[in-house]
Amino acid sequence: MRKLLLAFGAILISTVSFAQIEGKWKTIDDETGKAKSIVEIFKKSDGKYYGKINQLLSKPEHETCVNCKDDRKNKPLIGLEIIRGLSKDGDEFSGGTITDPKNGKSYKCLIKKDGNKLNVRGYVGFSLIGRSQIWQKAD
């Protein structure tokens, strides 16, 4: 009986943690295919998910978000919150925004986890109009 309970507990934990996106992720540029940064995704007390740049893996043109239009304007890229307000909806995370620090624009965001990868989609209006990146779990 104890083995059965342990097995059930292990299955329950793996199922619950499968769709979690919390942790550090290596961003891969969809145009160049090169790693750009490490983003840490975390859950705040409001129950929503946020992500900030933890480390830069390539030298950007500017060290700050010169093109941002909101409270992130001219803030350092390291520590910059680029994902805001995502909610878990089944096996995906949506309802928030993602900001591209290169152009300063914010987009609606949809994230789906696929093993050790995140499918990150930023879009305007409908999810068909946008671009996607694959982020890899950082060691």
FIKOLZA-1660 file (N, C-alpha, C; in steps of 0.1 Angstrom, whole numbers, plus 5000, padded with zeros to 4 digits):
% residues 139
   i   px   py   pz ch aa at
   1 5008 4988 5000  A  M  N
   1 5000 5000 5000  A  M CA
   1 5009 5013 5000  A  M  C
   2 5019 5012 5008  A  R  N
   2 5028 5024 5009  A  R CA
   2 5035 5027 4995  A  R  C
   3 5039 5016 4988  A  K  N
   3 5045 5018 4975  A  K CA
   3 5035 5024 4965  A  K  C
   4 5022 5020 4966  A  L  N
   4 5012 5025 4957  A  L CA
   4 5010 5040 4960  A  L  C
   5 5010 5044 4973  A  L  N
   5 5008 5058 4976  A  L CA
   5 5020 5066 4972  A  L  C
   6 5032 5061 4973  A  L  N
   6 5044 5068 4968  A  L CA
   6 5044 5069 4953  A  L  C
   7 5040 5059 4946  A  A  N
   7 5039 5060 4932  A  A CA
   7 5029 5070 4927  A  A  C
   8 5018 5070 4934  A  F  N
   8 5007 5080 4931  A  F CA
   8 5012 5094 4934  A  F  C
   9 5019 5096 4945  A  G  N
   9 5024 5109 4948  A  G CA
   9 5035 5114 4938  A  G  C
  10 5043 5105 4933  A  A  N
  10 5053 5109 4923  A  A CA
  10 5046 5113 4910  A  A  C
  11 5036 5105 4906  A  I  N
  11 5029 5108 4894  A  I CA
  11 5022 5122 4895  A  I  C
  12 5016 5124 4907  A  L  N
  12 5009 5137 4909  A  L CA
  12 5019 5149 4909  A  L  C
  13 5030 5148 4915  A  I  N
  13 5040 5158 4915  A  I CA
  13 5045 5161 4901  A  I  C
  14 5048 5150 4893  A  S  N
  14 5053 5152 4880  A  S CA
  14 5043 5158 4870  A  S  C
  15 5030 5155 4873  A  T  N
  15 5019 5161 4865  A  T CA
  15 5018 5175 4868  A  T  C
  16 5018 5179 4880  A  V  N
  16 5016 5193 4884  A  V CA
  16 5028 5201 4880  A  V  C
  17 5040 5196 4880  A  S  N
  17 5052 5204 4877  A  S CA
  17 5054 5204 4862  A  S  C
  18 5048 5195 4854  A  F  N
  18 5050 5195 4840  A  F CA
  18 5047 5208 4833  A  F  C
  19 5036 5214 4836  A  A  N
  19 5032 5227 4829  A  A CA
  19 5038 5239 4836  A  A  C
  20 5047 5238 4845  A  Q  N
  20 5052 5250 4852  A  Q CA
  20 5063 5256 4843  A  Q  C
  21 5063 5269 4843  A  I  N
  21 5073 5276 4835  A  I CA
  21 5083 5284 4844  A  I  C
  22 5081 5283 4857  A  E  N
  22 5090 5290 4866  A  E CA
  22 5105 5285 4864  A  E  C
  23 5114 5294 4865  A  G  N
  23 5128 5290 4864  A  G CA
  23 5135 5299 4854  A  G  C
  24 5148 5295 4850  A  K  N
  24 5156 5302 4841  A  K CA
  24 5156 5296 4827  A  K  C
  25 5154 5305 4817  A  W  N
  25 5153 5300 4803  A  W CA
  25 5162 5308 4794  A  W  C
  26 5169 5301 4785  A  K  N
  26 5178 5307 4776  A  K CA
  26 5170 5311 4763  A  K  C
  27 5170 5324 4760  A  T  N
  27 5162 5329 4749  A  T CA
  27 5171 5327 4736  A  T  C
  28 5164 5323 4726  A  I  N
  28 5171 5320 4713  A  I CA
  28 5164 5330 4703  A  I  C
  29 5172 5338 4696  A  D  N
  29 5168 5348 4687  A  D CA
  29 5162 5340 4675  A  D  C
  30 5149 5343 4671  A  D  N
  30 5142 5336 4660  A  D CA
  30 5148 5340 4647  A  D  C
  31 5155 5351 4646  A  E  N
  31 5161 5355 4633  A  E CA
  31 5175 5350 4631  A  E  C
  32 5183 5350 4641  A  T  N
  32 5197 5345 4640  A  T CA
  32 5200 5331 4645  A  T  C
  33 5191 5326 4654  A  G  N
  33 5193 5313 4660  A  G CA
  33 5203 5313 4671  A  G  C
  34 5208 5325 4675  A  K  N
  34 5218 5326 4686  A  K CA
  34 5211 5329 4699  A  K  C
  35 5218 5324 4710  A  A  N
  35 5213 5326 4723  A  A CA
  35 5215 5341 4727  A  A  C
  36 5205 5348 4732  A  K  N
  36 5206 5362 4735  A  K CA
  36 5207 5365 4750  A  K  C
  37 5199 5358 4758  A  S  N
  37 5199 5361 4772  A  S CA
  37 5193 5349 4781  A  S  C
  38 5194 5351 4794  A  I  N
  38 5187 5342 4803  A  I CA
  38 5176 5350 4809  A  I  C
  39 5164 5345 4808  A  V  N
  39 5152 5351 4815  A  V CA
  39 5147 5342 4826  A  V  C
  40 5145 5349 4837  A  E  N
  40 5140 5341 4849  A  E CA
  40 5125 5344 4850  A  E  C
  41 5117 5333 4849  A  I  N
  41 5102 5335 4850  A  I CA
  41 5098 5331 4865  A  I  C
  42 5090 5339 4871  A  F  N
  42 5086 5336 4885  A  F CA
  42 5071 5340 4886  A  F  C
  43 5066 5335 4897  A  K  N
  43 5052 5338 4900  A  K CA
  43 5051 5348 4912  A  K  C
  44 5044 5359 4910  A  K  N
  44 5042 5369 4921  A  K CA
  44 5030 5365 4930  A  K  C
  45 5029 5373 4941  A  S  N
  45 5018 5370 4950  A  S CA
  45 5004 5372 4944  A  S  C
  46 5003 5379 4933  A  D  N
  46 4990 5380 4926  A  D CA
  46 4986 5368 4918  A  D  C
  47 4995 5358 4918  A  G  N
  47 4992 5345 4912  A  G CA
  47 4996 5345 4897  A  G  C
  48 5001 5356 4892  A  K  N
  48 5005 5357 4878  A  K CA
  48 5020 5356 4876  A  K  C
  49 5024 5353 4864  A  Y  N
  49 5038 5350 4860  A  Y CA
  49 5044 5362 4854  A  Y  C
  50 5057 5364 4857  A  Y  N
  50 5065 5375 4852  A  Y CA
  50 5079 5370 4849  A  Y  C
  51 5086 5377 4840  A  G  N
  51 5099 5373 4836  A  G CA
  51 5108 5385 4835  A  G  C
  52 5120 5383 4840  A  K  N
  52 5130 5394 4839  A  K CA
  52 5143 5389 4833  A  K  C
  53 5150 5398 4827  A  I  N
  53 5163 5394 4821  A  I CA
  53 5173 5392 4833  A  I  C
  54 5179 5381 4833  A  N  N
  54 5188 5377 4844  A  N CA
  54 5203 5379 4840  A  N  C
  55 5205 5376 4827  A  Q  N
  55 5219 5376 4821  A  Q CA
  55 5218 5379 4806  A  Q  C
  56 5228 5386 4801  A  L  N
  56 5229 5388 4787  A  L CA
  56 5240 5379 4781  A  L  C
  57 5237 5372 4771  A  L  N
  57 5246 5363 4765  A  L CA
  57 5253 5368 4752  A  L  C
  58 5248 5379 4747  A  S  N
  58 5254 5386 4736  A  S CA
  58 5253 5401 4739  A  S  C
  59 5263 5408 4733  A  K  N
  59 5263 5423 4736  A  K CA
  59 5253 5430 4728  A  K  C
  60 5243 5437 4735  A  P  N
  60 5233 5445 4728  A  P CA
  60 5238 5458 4723  A  P  C
  61 5231 5464 4715  A  E  N
  61 5235 5477 4710  A  E CA
  61 5235 5488 4721  A  E  C
  62 5225 5487 4730  A  H  N
  62 5223 5496 4741  A  H CA
  62 5222 5487 4754  A  H  C
  63 5228 5492 4765  A  E  N
  63 5227 5485 4778  A  E CA
  63 5214 5488 4785  A  E  C
  64 5206 5497 4780  A  T  N
  64 5193 5501 4786  A  T CA
  64 5182 5499 4775  A  T  C
  65 5170 5500 4780  A  C  N
  65 5158 5499 4770  A  C CA
  65 5155 5513 4765  A  C  C
  66 5163 5518 4756  A  V  N
  66 5161 5531 4751  A  V CA
  66 5148 5533 4743  A  V  C
  67 5143 5522 4737  A  N  N
  67 5130 5523 4729  A  N CA
  67 5118 5520 4737  A  N  C
  68 5119 5516 4750  A  C  N
  68 5107 5514 4758  A  C CA
  68 5099 5527 4760  A  C  C
  69 5086 5525 4760  A  K  N
  69 5077 5537 4761  A  K CA
  69 5071 5539 4775  A  K  C
  70 5072 5529 4783  A  D  N
  70 5065 5529 4796  A  D CA
  70 5075 5531 4808  A  D  C
  71 5072 5525 4819  A  D  N
  71 5081 5527 4831  A  D CA
  71 5095 5520 4829  A  D  C
  72 5097 5513 4819  A  R  N
  72 5109 5506 4816  A  R CA
  72 5119 5515 4808  A  R  C
  73 5114 5526 4803  A  K  N
  73 5122 5535 4795  A  K CA
  73 5136 5538 4802  A  K  C
  74 5147 5535 4795  A  N  N
  74 5161 5538 4799  A  N CA
  74 5165 5530 4811  A  N  C
  75 5157 5519 4815  A  K  N
  75 5161 5510 4826  A  K CA
  75 5171 5500 4820  A  K  C
  76 5181 5496 4829  A  P  N
  76 5191 5486 4825  A  P CA
  76 5184 5473 4820  A  P  C
  77 5190 5467 4810  A  L  N
  77 5184 5454 4804  A  L CA
  77 5185 5443 4815  A  L  C
  78 5196 5443 4822  A  I  N
  78 5196 5432 4833  A  I CA
  78 5187 5436 4844  A  I  C
  79 5178 5428 4847  A  G  N
  79 5167 5430 4857  A  G CA
  79 5154 5436 4851  A  G  C
  80 5154 5438 4838  A  L  N
  80 5143 5444 4831  A  L CA
  80 5132 5433 4830  A  L  C
  81 5120 5437 4835  A  E  N
  81 5108 5428 4834  A  E CA
  81 5102 5428 4820  A  E  C
  82 5104 5417 4813  A  I  N
  82 5100 5417 4799  A  I CA
  82 5086 5409 4797  A  I  C
  83 5083 5401 4807  A  I  N
  83 5070 5394 4807  A  I CA
  83 5062 5399 4819  A  I  C
  84 5050 5402 4817  A  R  N
  84 5041 5407 4827  A  R CA
  84 5027 5401 4827  A  R  C
  85 5023 5396 4838  A  G  N
  85 5008 5393 4840  A  G CA
  85 5003 5381 4833  A  G  C
  86 5011 5371 4831  A  L  N
  86 5006 5358 4825  A  L CA
  86 4998 5350 4835  A  L  C
  87 4988 5344 4830  A  S  N
  87 4980 5335 4838  A  S CA
  87 4980 5321 4832  A  S  C
  88 4979 5311 4841  A  K  N
  88 4979 5297 4836  A  K CA
  88 4965 5294 4832  A  K  C
  89 4964 5289 4820  A  D  N
  89 4951 5285 4814  A  D CA
  89 4952 5271 4808  A  D  C
  90 4950 5260 4816  A  G  N
  90 4952 5247 4811  A  G CA
  90 4967 5244 4810  A  G  C
  91 4971 5241 4798  A  D  N
  91 4985 5238 4796  A  D CA
  91 4993 5249 4789  A  D  C
  92 4987 5261 4789  A  E  N
  92 4994 5273 4784  A  E CA
  92 4992 5285 4793  A  E  C
  93 5001 5295 4791  A  F  N
  93 5001 5307 4799  A  F CA
  93 4998 5318 4789  A  F  C
  94 4988 5327 4793  A  S  N
  94 4984 5338 4784  A  S CA
  94 4978 5349 4792  A  S  C
  95 4973 5359 4785  A  G  N
  95 4967 5370 4792  A  G CA
  95 4976 5381 4796  A  G  C
  96 4989 5380 4794  A  G  N
  96 4999 5390 4797  A  G CA
  96 5006 5395 4785  A  G  C
  97 5017 5402 4788  A  T  N
  97 5024 5408 4777  A  T CA
  97 5039 5404 4777  A  T  C
  98 5046 5406 4766  A  I  N
  98 5060 5404 4765  A  I CA
  98 5065 5416 4757  A  I  C
  99 5076 5421 4762  A  T  N
  99 5082 5433 4756  A  T CA
  99 5096 5429 4749  A  T  C
 100 5097 5434 4737  A  D  N
 100 5110 5432 4730  A  D CA
 100 5119 5444 4733  A  D  C
 101 5129 5442 4741  A  P  N
 101 5138 5454 4745  A  P CA
 101 5145 5460 4734  A  P  C
 102 5146 5453 4723  A  K  N
 102 5153 5459 4711  A  K CA
 102 5145 5470 4705  A  K  C
 103 5132 5468 4703  A  N  N
 103 5124 5479 4697  A  N CA
 103 5114 5486 4707  A  N  C
 104 5114 5481 4719  A  G  N
 104 5106 5487 4730  A  G CA
 104 5091 5484 4729  A  G  C
 105 5087 5476 4720  A  K  N
 105 5072 5473 4718  A  K CA
 105 5068 5461 4727  A  K  C
 106 5056 5462 4731  A  S  N
 106 5049 5452 4739  A  S CA
 106 5039 5445 4731  A  S  C
 107 5038 5432 4733  A  Y  N
 107 5029 5423 4725  A  Y CA
 107 5021 5414 4735  A  Y  C
 108 5010 5410 4731  A  K  N
 108 5003 5399 4738  A  K CA
 108 5012 5387 4738  A  K  C
 109 5011 5379 4749  A  C  N
 109 5020 5368 4750  A  C CA
 109 5013 5355 4752  A  C  C
 110 5018 5344 4746  A  L  N
 110 5013 5331 4748  A  L CA
 110 5025 5321 4749  A  L  C
 111 5025 5314 4760  A  I  N
 111 5036 5304 4763  A  I CA
 111 5031 5290 4765  A  I  C
 112 5037 5281 4758  A  K  N
 112 5034 5267 4760  A  K CA
 112 5047 5260 4763  A  K  C
 113 5046 5251 4773  A  K  N
 113 5058 5243 4777  A  K CA
 113 5058 5230 4769  A  K  C
 114 5070 5226 4764  A  D  N
 114 5071 5214 4757  A  D CA
 114 5084 5207 4762  A  D  C
 115 5083 5200 4773  A  G  N
 115 5095 5193 4779  A  G CA
 115 5104 5204 4785  A  G  C
 116 5116 5205 4780  A  N  N
 116 5126 5215 4785  A  N CA
 116 5127 5227 4776  A  N  C
 117 5116 5229 4769  A  K  N
 117 5115 5241 4760  A  K CA
 117 5102 5248 4762  A  K  C
 118 5103 5261 4759  A  L  N
 118 5091 5270 4760  A  L CA
 118 5088 5275 4745  A  L  C
 119 5076 5274 4741  A  N  N
 119 5072 5280 4728  A  N CA
 119 5066 5294 4732  A  N  C
 120 5073 5304 4729  A  V  N
 120 5070 5318 4733  A  V CA
 120 5065 5325 4721  A  V  C
 121 5052 5330 4721  A  R  N
 121 5047 5337 4710  A  R CA
 121 5042 5351 4714  A  R  C
 122 5048 5361 4707  A  G  N
 122 5043 5375 4709  A  G CA
 122 5035 5379 4697  A  G  C
 123 5024 5386 4699  A  Y  N
 123 5015 5389 4688  A  Y CA
 123 5007 5401 4691  A  Y  C
 124 5002 5407 4680  A  V  N
 124 4993 5418 4681  A  V CA
 124 4979 5414 4676  A  V  C
 125 4969 5416 4683  A  G  N
 125 4955 5412 4679  A  G CA
 125 4953 5397 4680  A  G  C
 126 4954 5390 4668  A  F  N
 126 4952 5376 4668  A  F CA
 126 4966 5369 4669  A  F  C
 127 4967 5357 4674  A  S  N
 127 4979 5350 4676  A  S CA
 127 4985 5346 4663  A  S  C
 128 4978 5347 4652  A  L  N
 128 4983 5344 4639  A  L CA
 128 4993 5355 4634  A  L  C
 129 4991 5367 4639  A  I  N
 129 5000 5378 4635  A  I CA
 129 5010 5381 4646  A  I  C
 130 5022 5375 4644  A  G  N
 130 5032 5377 4654  A  G CA
 130 5044 5369 4651  A  G  C
 131 5052 5366 4661  A  R  N
 131 5064 5358 4659  A  R CA
 131 5066 5349 4671  A  R  C
 132 5073 5338 4669  A  S  N
 132 5076 5329 4679  A  S CA
 132 5090 5326 4682  A  S  C
 133 5094 5322 4694  A  Q  N
 133 5107 5318 4697  A  Q CA
 133 5106 5306 4705  A  Q  C
 134 5117 5297 4705  A  I  N
 134 5118 5286 4713  A  I CA
 134 5129 5289 4724  A  I  C
 135 5125 5289 4736  A  W  N
 135 5134 5291 4747  A  W CA
 135 5138 5278 4753  A  W  C
 136 5150 5276 4757  A  Q  N
 136 5155 5263 4763  A  Q CA
 136 5158 5265 4778  A  Q  C
 137 5155 5255 4785  A  K  N
 137 5158 5255 4799  A  K CA
 137 5173 5257 4802  A  K  C
 138 5176 5267 4810  A  A  N
 138 5190 5271 4813  A  A CA
 138 5195 5262 4824  A  A  C
 139 5207 5258 4823  A  D  N
 139 5213 5249 4834  A  D CA
 139 5216 5257 4846  A  D  C
% end
